[in-house]
Amino acid sequence: MMKKILSTIIMIISISFSTKAFTNVSGGIYADITWTLANSPYIVVDNVVVFPGITLTIEPGVLVKFEDTKYLEIRQGTLIANGTVVDTITFTSNSLTPTPGIWGSTTNGGIWLNNAVASTSFNFITIIYATIGIYNAGNIHIKNSLFNNNLSGLSSIYGTQIDSCIFRLNSAGIGNSNGVIYNFCTISNNTNGIATLTGGSLLNCIIDSNQTGLGNSDGPKIHHCTISYNQTGMACDPCCGGAMIVQNCVVDSNSTVGLSINGNGLADSVMDNEIKFNGIGLVSATCPGNGGHSQFTRNIIENNTIGIQVGGCSDIYCNSFCNNTSYDLQNRLSTTISVPNNYWCTTDSAAIELLIYDGHDNSSYGLVNFMPLDITQCYLTTGILTDKTQSLSFNIFPNPASNEVTVELPSNNFRGGVKIFNVFGELTYSSILTKQKINVDISSWRKGAYIIQISNGEIISRRKLIIL
């Protein structure tokens, strides 16, 4: 009997120790190494440096926890951190009461890519509570990852491709960004979504519920994005922004300004967008430094407090101005401006004039010449509504579901992708669609609401899924 009792005690002690296993790491890494799931979590008790030519590989599911102010430096080496949809790699604080910015260097961040090799990659990772999640990333690929509750998710990134990532509840989702391609990213509930956006492109992205969605923007190409529920949707660089193209986007319900175009460098283009329910829908603030005019055309500018505020050099034509509550157009220049060939939802010139703020209302400003009127609705000539409102028809069943859900497309000719997000915006499933039906095992997923998103690169459709 005593042997059995001792065996039981030893077994309990062994289980206790095994469940509390961890690996402390610090100092230099001088030979290729893998941080394994079996030895997880890894506790960074002092700064870790991967030396030149060395590769650190982190297995799916590994948890890396940092003591306060500690960081991981990749010094001309390589970091391979590729999780999976069910086994995310997590970088977080080791504190019992973590706060944003508690781990990582204040200047070089939590994961410092100090001239890291281009084969460095991140897929299905989560970074929480860092000063800067990833700093100085150049010419690498970051995919399917979550940056949450950091001072900055990323900063000083250049020439990088970022796909299907979520930046949420950071002081800055992204700090400085230069020449970066963002595709299918969600940037939401940050103080600043992207603090400085220079060059590069945003494609199929959601910029939502930030104080400023895109700040200090200079020359990016923004296509097929939704910029909504921010205080300011986008503000150009007040110094020398320009050469920006905003096209086929929805700019919706930004409380102060939807788009502020301050490009005093090269001329900007804002075309084929829906700009609605904002404080001021569109601001033209300055004149391009090259003497040209920015182009604002084929936009639907409706249901804003002020449709467009003109304080710079711009050509405004073939737009629709309807149902803006205070003014369709406000002239803030001292000179007369011409805005011919726009659609004003009426042909009554007196009614149009009532919704234009100019020298008739304040002698400090110039007049607005809005004739001739567009009576053919030329803002529709490129099919803006078709482009933004056509949807991809698909079915999901059963819904609600508990074990398995089927996603069905209308035909076998569709080629695109399916993603499923939970209510926190976190990606829980991703796949390429190559046939009409796919079945997704959801038996181990938490109960609640999810969003299924189908896309073909240009058009996105979403449906709600309930898991019981």
Residue pairs with C-beta under 8 A, 6 or more apart in sequence:
21 39
22 40
22 41
22 42
22 43
23 35
23 39
23 40
23 41
23 42
23 43
24 42
24 43
24 45
25 35
25 42
25 43
25 44
25 45
25 48
26 44
26 45
26 46
26 47
26 48
27 46
27 47
27 48
27 49
28 48
28 49
28 51
29 48
29 49
29 50
29 51
29 54
29 56
29 77
30 51
30 54
31 54
32 54
32 55
32 56
32 57
33 54
33 55
33 56
33 57
34 56
34 57
34 58
34 59
35 42
35 56
35 57
35 58
35 59
35 62
35 64
36 59
36 62
37 59
37 60
37 61
37 62
37 87
40 59
40 61
40 62
40 63
40 64
41 62
41 63
41 64
41 65
42 62
42 63
42 64
42 65
43 65
43 66
43 67
43 94
44 64
44 65
44 66
44 67
44 70
44 71
44 72
44 94
44 103
45 67
45 70
46 67
46 70
47 70
47 71
47 72
47 73
48 70
48 71
48 72
48 73
49 73
49 75
50 56
50 72
50 73
50 74
50 75
50 77
50 78
50 79
51 75
51 76
51 77
52 75
52 76
52 77
53 76
53 77
54 77
54 78
55 77
55 78
55 79
55 80
56 74
56 77
56 78
56 79
56 80
57 80
57 81
58 64
58 79
58 80
58 81
58 82
58 89
59 89
60 82
60 83
60 84
60 87
60 88
60 89
60 124
61 83
61 84
61 87
61 88
61 89
62 89
62 90
63 89
63 90
63 92
64 72
64 89
64 90
64 91
64 92
65 92
65 93
65 94
66 72
66 91
66 92
66 93
66 94
66 103
66 104
66 110
66 130
67 94
67 103
68 93
68 95
68 102
68 103
69 102
69 103
69 104
69 105
69 106
70 103
70 104
71 103
71 104
71 105
71 108
71 109
71 110
71 111
71 112
72 79
72 91
72 110
72 111
72 112
73 108
73 112
73 114
74 111
74 112
74 113
74 114
74 116
74 120
75 114
75 115
75 116
76 114
76 115
76 116
76 117
77 116
77 117
78 116
78 117
78 119
78 120
79 111
79 113
79 116
79 120
79 121
79 122
80 119
80 120
80 121
81 89
81 121
81 122
81 123
81 125
82 89
82 121
82 122
82 123
82 124
83 89
83 123
83 124
83 125
84 124
85 124
85 144
85 427
85 428
85 429
85 430
87 124
88 124
88 125
88 126
88 146
89 124
89 125
89 126
90 125
90 126
90 127
90 128
91 110
91 111
91 125
91 126
91 127
91 128
91 130
91 133
92 98
92 103
92 126
92 127
92 128
92 129
93 102
93 103
93 128
93 129
94 103
95 102
95 103
95 129
98 128
98 129
99 129
100 129
100 130
100 149
100 150
100 151
100 170
100 171
101 129
101 130
101 131
101 150
101 151
102 129
103 110
103 129
103 130
103 131
104 110
104 111
104 130
104 131
104 132
104 133
105 112
105 131
105 135
106 131
108 114
108 132
108 135
108 136
109 130
109 131
109 132
109 133
109 134
109 135
109 136
109 152
109 155
110 127
110 130
110 131
110 132
110 133
110 134
110 135
110 150
111 127
111 130
111 133
111 134
111 135
112 135
112 136
113 120
113 134
113 135
113 136
113 137
113 138
113 140
114 136
116 137
116 138
116 140
118 139
118 140
120 140
121 140
121 141
121 142
121 143
122 134
122 140
122 141
122 142
122 143
122 145
123 141
123 142
123 143
123 144
123 145
124 143
124 144
124 145
124 427
125 145
125 146
126 145
126 146
126 147
126 148
127 133
127 134
127 145
127 146
127 147
127 148
127 150
127 153
128 148
128 149
128 150
129 149
129 150
130 150
130 151
131 150
131 151
131 152
132 150
132 151
132 152
132 153
132 154
132 155
132 175
133 147
133 150
133 152
133 153
133 154
134 142
134 153
134 154
134 157
135 154
135 155
135 156
136 156
136 157
137 154
137 156
137 157
137 158
137 160
138 157
138 158
138 159
138 160
139 158
139 159
139 160
140 160
140 161
141 160
141 161
141 162
141 163
142 154
142 160
142 161
142 162
142 163
142 165
143 162
143 163
143 164
143 165
144 163
144 164
144 165
144 427
144 430
145 165
145 166
146 165
146 166
146 168
146 426
146 427
147 153
147 154
147 165
147 166
147 167
147 168
147 170
147 173
148 166
148 168
148 169
148 170
149 169
149 170
150 170
150 171
151 170
151 171
151 172
152 170
152 171
152 172
152 173
152 174
152 175
152 195
153 167
153 170
153 172
153 173
153 174
154 162
154 167
154 173
154 174
154 175
154 177
155 172
155 174
155 175
155 176
156 175
156 176
157 174
157 176
157 177
157 178
157 180
158 177
158 178
158 179
158 180
159 178
159 179
159 180
160 180
160 181
161 180
161 181
161 183
162 180
162 181
162 182
162 183
162 185
163 183
163 184
163 185
164 183
164 184
164 185
164 419
164 427
164 430
165 182
165 185
165 186
166 185
166 186
166 187
166 188
166 425
166 426
166 427
167 173
167 174
167 185
167 186
167 187
167 188
167 190
167 193
168 186
168 187
168 188
168 189
168 190
168 424
168 425
169 189
169 190
170 190
170 191
171 190
171 191
171 192
172 190
172 191
172 192
172 193
172 194
172 195
173 187
173 190
173 192
173 193
173 194
173 210
174 187
174 193
174 194
174 195
175 195
175 196
176 195
176 196
176 198
177 194
177 196
177 197
177 198
177 200
178 198
178 199
178 200
179 198
179 199
179 200
180 200
181 200
181 201
181 203
182 200
182 201
182 202
182 203
182 205
183 203
183 204
183 205
184 203
184 204
184 205
184 419
184 455
185 202
185 205
185 206
186 205
186 206
186 208
186 425
187 193
187 194
187 205
187 206
187 207
187 208
187 210
187 213
188 206
188 207
188 208
188 209
188 210
188 425
189 208
189 209
189 210
190 210
190 211
191 210
191 211
191 212
192 210
192 211
192 212
192 215
193 207
193 210
193 212
193 213
193 214
193 215
193 230
194 213
194 214
194 215
194 217
195 215
195 216
196 215
196 216
196 218
196 237
197 214
197 215
197 216
197 217
197 218
197 220
198 217
198 218
198 219
198 220
198 237
199 218
199 219
199 220
200 220
200 221
201 220
201 221
201 222
201 223
202 214
202 220
202 221
202 222
202 223
202 225
203 223
203 224
203 225
204 223
204 224
204 225
204 455
204 457
204 458
204 460
205 225
205 226
206 225
206 226
206 228
207 213
207 214
207 225
207 226
207 227
207 228
207 230
207 233
207 234
208 226
208 227
208 228
208 229
208 230
209 228
209 229
209 230
210 230
210 231
211 230
211 231
211 232
212 230
212 231
212 232
212 235
213 227
213 230
213 232
213 233
213 234
213 254
214 220
214 222
214 227
214 233
214 234
214 235
215 232
215 234
215 235
216 235
216 236
216 237
216 238
216 241
217 234
217 235
217 236
217 237
217 241
217 244
218 236
218 237
218 240
218 241
218 242
218 243
218 244
218 263
218 265
219 241
219 242
219 243
219 244
219 265
219 266
220 244
220 245
221 244
221 245
222 234
222 244
222 245
222 246
222 247
222 249
223 245
223 247
223 248
223 249
224 248
224 249
224 458
224 460
225 249
225 250
226 249
226 250
226 252
227 233
227 234
227 249
227 250
227 251
227 252
227 254
227 258
227 259
228 250
228 251
228 252
228 253
228 254
229 252
229 253
229 254
229 255
230 254
230 255
231 254
231 255
231 256
232 254
232 256
232 257
232 260
233 251
233 254
233 257
233 258
233 259
233 278
234 246
234 251
234 258
234 259
234 260
235 257
235 260
235 262
236 242
236 244
236 260
236 261
236 262
236 263
236 268
236 285
237 262
238 262
239 264
240 264
240 265
240 289
241 261
241 262
241 263
241 264
241 265
241 268
242 263
242 264
242 265
242 266
242 267
242 268
242 288
242 289
243 263
243 265
243 266
243 267
243 268
244 261
244 263
244 268
244 269
245 268
245 269
245 271
246 259
246 268
246 269
246 270
246 271
246 273
247 269
247 270
247 271
247 272
247 273
248 272
248 273
248 384
248 387
248 388
249 273
249 274
250 273
250 274
250 276
250 388
251 258
251 259
251 273
251 274
251 275
251 276
251 278
251 281
251 282
252 258
252 274
252 275
252 276
252 277
252 278
253 276
253 277
253 278
254 278
254 279
255 278
255 279
256 278
256 279
256 280
257 278
257 279
257 280
257 283
258 275
258 278
258 279
258 280
258 281
258 282
258 304
259 270
259 275
259 281
259 282
259 283
260 283
260 285
261 268
261 270
261 282
261 283
261 284
261 285
261 294
261 312
261 314
262 283
262 285
262 286
262 312
263 286
263 288
263 294
264 286
264 287
264 288
264 289
264 312
265 288
265 289
265 290
266 288
266 289
266 290
266 292
267 288
267 290
267 292
267 293
267 294
267 295
268 288
268 294
268 295
269 294
269 295
270 282
270 294
270 295
270 296
270 297
270 299
271 295
271 296
271 297
271 298
271 299
272 298
272 299
272 382
272 384
272 387
273 299
273 300
273 384
274 299
274 300
274 302
274 384
274 388
275 281
275 282
275 299
275 300
275 301
275 302
275 304
275 307
276 300
276 301
276 302
276 303
276 304
277 303
277 304
278 304
278 305
279 304
279 305
279 306
280 304
280 305
280 306
280 308
280 309
281 301
281 304
281 306
281 307
281 308
281 324
282 296
282 299
282 301
282 307
282 308
282 309
283 308
283 309
283 311
284 294
284 296
284 308
284 309
284 310
284 311
284 312
284 313
284 314
284 316
285 311
285 312
286 311
286 312
286 313
287 293
287 312
287 313
288 294
288 313
292 313
293 313
293 314
293 315
294 312
294 313
294 314
294 315
295 314
295 315
296 308
296 314
296 315
296 316
296 317
296 319
297 315
297 316
297 317
297 318
297 319
297 379
298 318
298 319
298 378
298 379
298 380
298 381
298 382
298 384
299 319
299 320
299 379
299 384
300 319
300 320
300 322
300 379
300 384
300 385
301 307
301 308
301 319
301 320
301 321
301 322
301 324
301 328
302 320
302 321
302 322
302 323
302 324
303 322
303 323
303 324
303 325
304 324
304 325
305 324
305 325
305 326
306 324
306 326
306 327
306 328
306 329
306 330
306 357
307 321
307 324
307 327
307 328
307 329
308 316
308 319
308 321
308 328
308 329
308 330
309 329
309 330
309 332
310 316
310 329
310 330
310 331
310 332
310 333
310 337
311 332
311 333
312 333
316 329
316 339
316 342
317 339
317 340
317 341
317 342
317 374
318 341
318 342
318 343
318 374
318 378
318 379
318 381
319 342
319 343
319 379
320 342
320 343
320 345
320 377
320 379
321 328
321 329
321 342
321 343
321 344
321 345
321 355
322 328
322 343
322 344
322 345
323 345
324 355
326 357
327 355
327 356
327 357
328 344
328 352
328 355
328 356
329 339
329 355
329 356
329 357
329 368
329 370
330 356
330 357
330 358
331 337
331 356
331 357
331 358
331 359
331 365
331 366
331 367
331 368
332 365
333 365
333 366
334 364
334 365
334 366
335 366
336 359
336 366
336 367
336 368
336 369
337 366
337 367
337 368
337 369
338 368
338 369
338 370
339 368
339 369
339 370
340 369
340 370
340 371
340 372
341 372
341 373
341 374
341 378
342 370
342 373
342 374
342 379
343 373
343 374
343 375
343 377
343 378
343 379
344 351
344 352
344 355
344 370
344 373
346 352
347 373
347 375
349 370
349 371
349 373
352 370
352 373
353 360
353 370
356 368
356 370
357 365
358 365
358 366
358 367
358 368
359 365
359 366
359 367
360 367
387 458
390 459
391 459
391 461
392 409
392 414
392 416
392 454
392 455
392 456
392 459
392 460
392 461
393 409
393 410
393 461
394 407
394 408
394 409
394 410
394 454
394 461
394 463
395 406
395 407
395 408
396 405
396 406
396 407
396 408
396 452
396 463
396 465
397 405
397 406
397 408
398 405
399 405
399 465
399 466
400 465
400 466
400 467
400 468
401 442
401 465
401 466
401 467
401 468
402 442
402 443
402 467
402 468
403 441
403 442
403 443
404 439
404 440
404 441
404 442
404 443
405 439
405 440
405 442
405 465
406 437
406 438
406 439
406 440
407 418
407 433
407 437
407 438
407 439
407 440
407 452
407 454
408 436
408 437
409 433
409 436
409 437
409 454
410 436
411 436
412 435
412 436
414 433
414 436
414 456
415 433
415 434
415 456
416 432
416 433
416 454
416 455
416 456
416 457
417 430
417 431
417 432
417 433
417 454
417 455
417 456
418 429
418 430
418 431
418 433
418 438
418 452
418 453
418 454
419 427
419 429
419 430
419 452
419 453
419 455
420 427
420 428
420 429
420 430
420 440
420 450
420 451
420 452
420 453
420 465
421 427
421 428
421 450
421 451
421 453
422 428
422 446
422 448
422 449
422 450
423 448
423 449
423 450
428 445
428 450
429 440
431 438
431 440
433 454
442 467
445 467
446 467
447 467
447 468
448 466
448 467
449 464
449 465
449 466
449 467
450 464
450 465
450 466
450 467
451 462
451 463
451 464
451 465
452 462
452 463
452 464
452 465
453 460
453 461
453 462
454 460
454 461
454 462
455 461
